[in-house]
Amino acid sequence: MVRIAREKSETKIYRIMLRGIDKRDIFLKVSDYEKFLEYIRKSKEKAEFKVYAY
């Protein structure tokens, strides 16, 4: 099934949601969570954006 492209927000604020299959936990170990935060930090270095909550 093809996904429809998201519309660009005038406010430039987007909600990004992560969920495990069958609502399972995404982070099984502390190191999983730390790796996720590292990816966010690296992404912020490449692109200018703000994280309001996580």
PDB file of N, CA, C and O in Angstrom:
ATOM      1  N   MET A   1       0.845  -1.174   0.000  1.00  0.00           N
ATOM      2  CA  MET A   1       0.000   0.000   0.000  1.00  0.00           C
ATOM      3  C   MET A   1       0.896   1.245   0.000  1.00  0.00           C
ATOM      4  O   MET A   1       1.857   1.328   0.764  1.00  0.00           O
ATOM      5  N   VAL A   2       0.573   2.192  -0.851  1.00  0.00           N
ATOM      6  CA  VAL A   2       1.358   3.414  -0.981  1.00  0.00           C
ATOM      7  C   VAL A   2       0.874   4.437   0.032  1.00  0.00           C
ATOM      8  O   VAL A   2      -0.327   4.604   0.246  1.00  0.00           O
ATOM      9  N   ARG A   3       1.828   5.117   0.650  1.00  0.00           N
ATOM     10  CA  ARG A   3       1.494   6.170   1.623  1.00  0.00           C
ATOM     11  C   ARG A   3       1.372   7.502   0.923  1.00  0.00           C
ATOM     12  O   ARG A   3       2.088   7.774  -0.041  1.00  0.00           O
ATOM     13  N   ILE A   4       0.471   8.330   1.402  1.00  0.00           N
ATOM     14  CA  ILE A   4       0.314   9.682   0.897  1.00  0.00           C
ATOM     15  C   ILE A   4       1.381  10.554   1.567  1.00  0.00           C
ATOM     16  O   ILE A   4       1.631  10.431   2.766  1.00  0.00           O
ATOM     17  N   ALA A   5       2.007  11.435   0.777  1.00  0.00           N
ATOM     18  CA  ALA A   5       3.033  12.327   1.330  1.00  0.00           C
ATOM     19  C   ALA A   5       2.418  13.250   2.371  1.00  0.00           C
ATOM     20  O   ALA A   5       1.291  13.718   2.210  1.00  0.00           O
ATOM     21  N   ARG A   6       3.167  13.507   3.439  1.00  0.00           N
ATOM     22  CA  ARG A   6       2.676  14.409   4.486  1.00  0.00           C
ATOM     23  C   ARG A   6       2.650  15.840   3.978  1.00  0.00           C
ATOM     24  O   ARG A   6       3.498  16.247   3.184  1.00  0.00           O
ATOM     25  N   GLU A   7       1.687  16.583   4.436  1.00  0.00           N
ATOM     26  CA  GLU A   7       1.611  17.998   4.088  1.00  0.00           C
ATOM     27  C   GLU A   7       2.584  18.770   4.963  1.00  0.00           C
ATOM     28  O   GLU A   7       2.797  18.426   6.126  1.00  0.00           O
ATOM     29  N   LYS A   8       3.172  19.813   4.399  1.00  0.00           N
ATOM     30  CA  LYS A   8       4.081  20.677   5.156  1.00  0.00           C
ATOM     31  C   LYS A   8       3.255  21.546   6.101  1.00  0.00           C
ATOM     32  O   LYS A   8       2.234  22.113   5.711  1.00  0.00           O
ATOM     33  N   SER A   9       3.710  21.639   7.341  1.00  0.00           N
ATOM     34  CA  SER A   9       3.020  22.434   8.345  1.00  0.00           C
ATOM     35  C   SER A   9       3.437  23.898   8.233  1.00  0.00           C
ATOM     36  O   SER A   9       4.621  24.199   8.083  1.00  0.00           O
ATOM     37  N   GLU A  10       2.481  24.793   8.305  1.00  0.00           N
ATOM     38  CA  GLU A  10       2.798  26.225   8.294  1.00  0.00           C
ATOM     39  C   GLU A  10       3.587  26.613   9.540  1.00  0.00           C
ATOM     40  O   GLU A  10       4.444  27.494   9.480  1.00  0.00           O
ATOM     41  N   THR A  11       3.308  25.970  10.653  1.00  0.00           N
ATOM     42  CA  THR A  11       3.997  26.281  11.909  1.00  0.00           C
ATOM     43  C   THR A  11       5.346  25.581  12.015  1.00  0.00           C
ATOM     44  O   THR A  11       6.161  25.910  12.877  1.00  0.00           O
ATOM     45  N   LYS A  12       5.573  24.616  11.133  1.00  0.00           N
ATOM     46  CA  LYS A  12       6.800  23.799  11.141  1.00  0.00           C
ATOM     47  C   LYS A  12       6.914  22.943  12.401  1.00  0.00           C
ATOM     48  O   LYS A  12       8.011  22.530  12.777  1.00  0.00           O
ATOM     49  N   ILE A  13       5.791  22.678  13.047  1.00  0.00           N
ATOM     50  CA  ILE A  13       5.770  21.805  14.225  1.00  0.00           C
ATOM     51  C   ILE A  13       5.150  20.471  13.813  1.00  0.00           C
ATOM     52  O   ILE A  13       4.058  20.429  13.247  1.00  0.00           O
ATOM     53  N   TYR A  14       5.852  19.402  14.103  1.00  0.00           N
ATOM     54  CA  TYR A  14       5.383  18.066  13.743  1.00  0.00           C
ATOM     55  C   TYR A  14       5.396  17.173  14.975  1.00  0.00           C
ATOM     56  O   TYR A  14       6.248  17.310  15.853  1.00  0.00           O
ATOM     57  N   ARG A  15       4.457  16.275  15.020  1.00  0.00           N
ATOM     58  CA  ARG A  15       4.399  15.278  16.090  1.00  0.00           C
ATOM     59  C   ARG A  15       4.899  13.970  15.506  1.00  0.00           C
ATOM     60  O   ARG A  15       4.351  13.456  14.532  1.00  0.00           O
ATOM     61  N   ILE A  16       5.937  13.448  16.111  1.00  0.00           N
ATOM     62  CA  ILE A  16       6.500  12.180  15.658  1.00  0.00           C
ATOM     63  C   ILE A  16       6.288  11.174  16.781  1.00  0.00           C
ATOM     64  O   ILE A  16       6.650  11.416  17.933  1.00  0.00           O
ATOM     65  N   MET A  17       5.699  10.055  16.423  1.00  0.00           N
ATOM     66  CA  MET A  17       5.357   9.081  17.442  1.00  0.00           C
ATOM     67  C   MET A  17       6.018   7.749  17.110  1.00  0.00           C
ATOM     68  O   MET A  17       5.986   7.300  15.964  1.00  0.00           O
ATOM     69  N   LEU A  18       6.605   7.133  18.097  1.00  0.00           N
ATOM     70  CA  LEU A  18       7.205   5.817  17.939  1.00  0.00           C
ATOM     71  C   LEU A  18       6.426   4.830  18.788  1.00  0.00           C
ATOM     72  O   LEU A  18       6.089   5.101  19.940  1.00  0.00           O
ATOM     73  N   ARG A  19       6.150   3.684  18.195  1.00  0.00           N
ATOM     74  CA  ARG A  19       5.425   2.663  18.943  1.00  0.00           C
ATOM     75  C   ARG A  19       5.923   1.295  18.503  1.00  0.00           C
ATOM     76  O   ARG A  19       6.146   1.052  17.317  1.00  0.00           O
ATOM     77  N   GLY A  20       6.091   0.425  19.451  1.00  0.00           N
ATOM     78  CA  GLY A  20       6.504  -0.935  19.127  1.00  0.00           C
ATOM     79  C   GLY A  20       5.346  -1.745  18.573  1.00  0.00           C
ATOM     80  O   GLY A  20       4.181  -1.416  18.796  1.00  0.00           O
ATOM     81  N   ILE A  21       5.675  -2.802  17.854  1.00  0.00           N
ATOM     82  CA  ILE A  21       4.651  -3.695  17.325  1.00  0.00           C
ATOM     83  C   ILE A  21       3.858  -4.276  18.485  1.00  0.00           C
ATOM     84  O   ILE A  21       4.440  -4.694  19.486  1.00  0.00           O
ATOM     85  N   ASP A  22       2.554  -4.305  18.364  1.00  0.00           N
ATOM     86  CA  ASP A  22       1.656  -4.794  19.423  1.00  0.00           C
ATOM     87  C   ASP A  22       1.847  -4.019  20.722  1.00  0.00           C
ATOM     88  O   ASP A  22       1.643  -4.557  21.811  1.00  0.00           O
ATOM     89  N   LYS A  23       2.243  -2.740  20.597  1.00  0.00           N
ATOM     90  CA  LYS A  23       2.454  -1.846  21.740  1.00  0.00           C
ATOM     91  C   LYS A  23       3.526  -2.352  22.706  1.00  0.00           C
ATOM     92  O   LYS A  23       3.500  -2.051  23.900  1.00  0.00           O
ATOM     93  N   ARG A  24       4.468  -3.127  22.165  1.00  0.00           N
ATOM     94  CA  ARG A  24       5.581  -3.605  22.991  1.00  0.00           C
ATOM     95  C   ARG A  24       6.542  -2.457  23.281  1.00  0.00           C
ATOM     96  O   ARG A  24       6.561  -1.457  22.563  1.00  0.00           O
ATOM     97  N   ASP A  25       7.330  -2.604  24.324  1.00  0.00           N
ATOM     98  CA  ASP A  25       8.340  -1.604  24.660  1.00  0.00           C
ATOM     99  C   ASP A  25       9.343  -1.469  23.522  1.00  0.00           C
ATOM    100  O   ASP A  25       9.720  -2.457  22.894  1.00  0.00           O
ATOM    101  N   ILE A  26       9.768  -0.245  23.266  1.00  0.00           N
ATOM    102  CA  ILE A  26      10.773   0.015  22.237  1.00  0.00           C
ATOM    103  C   ILE A  26      12.168  -0.125  22.833  1.00  0.00           C
ATOM    104  O   ILE A  26      13.063  -0.693  22.208  1.00  0.00           O
ATOM    105  N   PHE A  27      12.347   0.391  24.032  1.00  0.00           N
ATOM    106  CA  PHE A  27      13.647   0.360  24.690  1.00  0.00           C
ATOM    107  C   PHE A  27      13.654  -0.775  25.705  1.00  0.00           C
ATOM    108  O   PHE A  27      12.990  -0.705  26.740  1.00  0.00           O
ATOM    109  N   LEU A  28      14.408  -1.813  25.397  1.00  0.00           N
ATOM    110  CA  LEU A  28      14.458  -2.964  26.292  1.00  0.00           C
ATOM    111  C   LEU A  28      15.570  -2.824  27.321  1.00  0.00           C
ATOM    112  O   LEU A  28      15.504  -3.399  28.407  1.00  0.00           O
ATOM    113  N   LYS A  29      16.599  -2.046  26.964  1.00  0.00           N
ATOM    114  CA  LYS A  29      17.723  -1.823  27.871  1.00  0.00           C
ATOM    115  C   LYS A  29      18.005  -0.331  27.923  1.00  0.00           C
ATOM    116  O   LYS A  29      17.605   0.414  27.029  1.00  0.00           O
ATOM    117  N   VAL A  30      18.683   0.096  28.956  1.00  0.00           N
ATOM    118  CA  VAL A  30      19.067   1.499  29.082  1.00  0.00           C
ATOM    119  C   VAL A  30      19.925   1.908  27.886  1.00  0.00           C
ATOM    120  O   VAL A  30      19.823   3.035  27.402  1.00  0.00           O
ATOM    121  N   SER A  31      20.761   1.000  27.413  1.00  0.00           N
ATOM    122  CA  SER A  31      21.624   1.318  26.272  1.00  0.00           C
ATOM    123  C   SER A  31      20.797   1.595  25.002  1.00  0.00           C
ATOM    124  O   SER A  31      21.222   2.385  24.159  1.00  0.00           O
ATOM    125  N   ASP A  32      19.632   0.960  24.854  1.00  0.00           N
ATOM    126  CA  ASP A  32      18.750   1.241  23.711  1.00  0.00           C
ATOM    127  C   ASP A  32      18.266   2.684  23.767  1.00  0.00           C
ATOM    128  O   ASP A  32      18.269   3.391  22.760  1.00  0.00           O
ATOM    129  N   TYR A  33      17.860   3.102  24.931  1.00  0.00           N
ATOM    130  CA  TYR A  33      17.373   4.467  25.143  1.00  0.00           C
ATOM    131  C   TYR A  33      18.493   5.481  24.904  1.00  0.00           C
ATOM    132  O   TYR A  33      18.279   6.511  24.264  1.00  0.00           O
ATOM    133  N   GLU A  34      19.685   5.186  25.422  1.00  0.00           N
ATOM    134  CA  GLU A  34      20.828   6.082  25.249  1.00  0.00           C
ATOM    135  C   GLU A  34      21.206   6.211  23.775  1.00  0.00           C
ATOM    136  O   GLU A  34      21.577   7.296  23.327  1.00  0.00           O
ATOM    137  N   LYS A  35      21.117   5.124  23.021  1.00  0.00           N
ATOM    138  CA  LYS A  35      21.419   5.146  21.587  1.00  0.00           C
ATOM    139  C   LYS A  35      20.403   6.027  20.853  1.00  0.00           C
ATOM    140  O   LYS A  35      20.775   6.778  19.951  1.00  0.00           O
ATOM    141  N   PHE A  36      19.150   5.941  21.227  1.00  0.00           N
ATOM    142  CA  PHE A  36      18.108   6.782  20.638  1.00  0.00           C
ATOM    143  C   PHE A  36      18.424   8.259  20.858  1.00  0.00           C
ATOM    144  O   PHE A  36      18.332   9.056  19.924  1.00  0.00           O
ATOM    145  N   LEU A  37      18.792   8.631  22.077  1.00  0.00           N
ATOM    146  CA  LEU A  37      19.149  10.015  22.372  1.00  0.00           C
ATOM    147  C   LEU A  37      20.386  10.455  21.588  1.00  0.00           C
ATOM    148  O   LEU A  37      20.484  11.610  21.175  1.00  0.00           O
ATOM    149  N   GLU A  38      21.315   9.544  21.387  1.00  0.00           N
ATOM    150  CA  GLU A  38      22.504   9.858  20.589  1.00  0.00           C
ATOM    151  C   GLU A  38      22.108  10.166  19.145  1.00  0.00           C
ATOM    152  O   GLU A  38      22.648  11.093  18.543  1.00  0.00           O
ATOM    153  N   TYR A  39      21.183   9.408  18.593  1.00  0.00           N
ATOM    154  CA  TYR A  39      20.706   9.668  17.225  1.00  0.00           C
ATOM    155  C   TYR A  39      20.054  11.044  17.132  1.00  0.00           C
ATOM    156  O   TYR A  39      20.235  11.754  16.143  1.00  0.00           O
ATOM    157  N   ILE A  40      19.306  11.417  18.147  1.00  0.00           N
ATOM    158  CA  ILE A  40      18.674  12.745  18.146  1.00  0.00           C
ATOM    159  C   ILE A  40      19.750  13.822  18.187  1.00  0.00           C
ATOM    160  O   ILE A  40      19.679  14.794  17.435  1.00  0.00           O
ATOM    161  N   ARG A  41      20.737  13.665  19.049  1.00  0.00           N
ATOM    162  CA  ARG A  41      21.832  14.660  19.141  1.00  0.00           C
ATOM    163  C   ARG A  41      22.564  14.810  17.810  1.00  0.00           C
ATOM    164  O   ARG A  41      22.835  15.930  17.378  1.00  0.00           O
ATOM    165  N   LYS A  42      22.883  13.702  17.163  1.00  0.00           N
ATOM    166  CA  LYS A  42      23.585  13.745  15.884  1.00  0.00           C
ATOM    167  C   LYS A  42      22.719  14.397  14.805  1.00  0.00           C
ATOM    168  O   LYS A  42      23.225  15.143  13.966  1.00  0.00           O
ATOM    169  N   SER A  43      21.439  14.119  14.828  1.00  0.00           N
ATOM    170  CA  SER A  43      20.528  14.720  13.851  1.00  0.00           C
ATOM    171  C   SER A  43      20.444  16.222  14.040  1.00  0.00           C
ATOM    172  O   SER A  43      20.376  16.972  13.066  1.00  0.00           O
ATOM    173  N   LYS A  44      20.447  16.663  15.288  1.00  0.00           N
ATOM    174  CA  LYS A  44      20.387  18.098  15.580  1.00  0.00           C
ATOM    175  C   LYS A  44      21.642  18.816  15.099  1.00  0.00           C
ATOM    176  O   LYS A  44      21.584  20.002  14.773  1.00  0.00           O
ATOM    177  N   GLU A  45      22.768  18.123  15.048  1.00  0.00           N
ATOM    178  CA  GLU A  45      23.997  18.727  14.528  1.00  0.00           C
ATOM    179  C   GLU A  45      23.908  18.958  13.022  1.00  0.00           C
ATOM    180  O   GLU A  45      24.466  19.926  12.506  1.00  0.00           O
ATOM    181  N   LYS A  46      23.209  18.074  12.321  1.00  0.00           N
ATOM    182  CA  LYS A  46      23.096  18.160  10.864  1.00  0.00           C
ATOM    183  C   LYS A  46      21.966  19.083  10.415  1.00  0.00           C
ATOM    184  O   LYS A  46      22.084  19.763   9.396  1.00  0.00           O
ATOM    185  N   ALA A  47      20.889  19.106  11.164  1.00  0.00           N
ATOM    186  CA  ALA A  47      19.713  19.898  10.781  1.00  0.00           C
ATOM    187  C   ALA A  47      19.262  20.730  11.977  1.00  0.00           C
ATOM    188  O   ALA A  47      19.359  20.298  13.126  1.00  0.00           O
ATOM    189  N   GLU A  48      18.781  21.902  11.692  1.00  0.00           N
ATOM    190  CA  GLU A  48      18.340  22.795  12.768  1.00  0.00           C
ATOM    191  C   GLU A  48      16.882  22.480  13.113  1.00  0.00           C
ATOM    192  O   GLU A  48      15.984  22.690  12.297  1.00  0.00           O
ATOM    193  N   PHE A  49      16.661  21.984  14.306  1.00  0.00           N
ATOM    194  CA  PHE A  49      15.304  21.745  14.789  1.00  0.00           C
ATOM    195  C   PHE A  49      15.300  21.749  16.305  1.00  0.00           C
ATOM    196  O   PHE A  49      16.344  21.639  16.948  1.00  0.00           O
ATOM    197  N   LYS A  50      14.114  21.876  16.861  1.00  0.00           N
ATOM    198  CA  LYS A  50      13.936  21.864  18.314  1.00  0.00           C
ATOM    199  C   LYS A  50      13.121  20.645  18.704  1.00  0.00           C
ATOM    200  O   LYS A  50      12.199  20.243  17.994  1.00  0.00           O
ATOM    201  N   VAL A  51      13.472  20.067  19.833  1.00  0.00           N
ATOM    202  CA  VAL A  51      12.688  18.986  20.417  1.00  0.00           C
ATOM    203  C   VAL A  51      11.970  19.567  21.609  1.00  0.00           C
ATOM    204  O   VAL A  51      12.607  19.993  22.573  1.00  0.00           O
ATOM    205  N   TYR A  52      10.659  19.591  21.557  1.00  0.00           N
ATOM    206  CA  TYR A  52       9.885  20.175  22.653  1.00  0.00           C
ATOM    207  C   TYR A  52       9.598  19.175  23.765  1.00  0.00           C
ATOM    208  O   TYR A  52       9.484  19.550  24.932  1.00  0.00           O
ATOM    209  N   ALA A  53       9.484  17.917  23.402  1.00  0.00           N
ATOM    210  CA  ALA A  53       9.206  16.893  24.418  1.00  0.00           C
ATOM    211  C   ALA A  53       9.548  15.530  23.811  1.00  0.00           C
ATOM    212  O   ALA A  53       9.553  15.356  22.593  1.00  0.00           O
ATOM    213  N   TYR A  54       9.829  14.578  24.686  1.00  0.00           N
ATOM    214  CA  TYR A  54      10.015  13.212  24.221  1.00  0.00           C
ATOM    215  C   TYR A  54       9.629  12.257  25.314  1.00  0.00           C
ATOM    216  O   TYR A  54       9.711  11.042  25.131  1.00  0.00           O
TER     217      TYR A  54
END
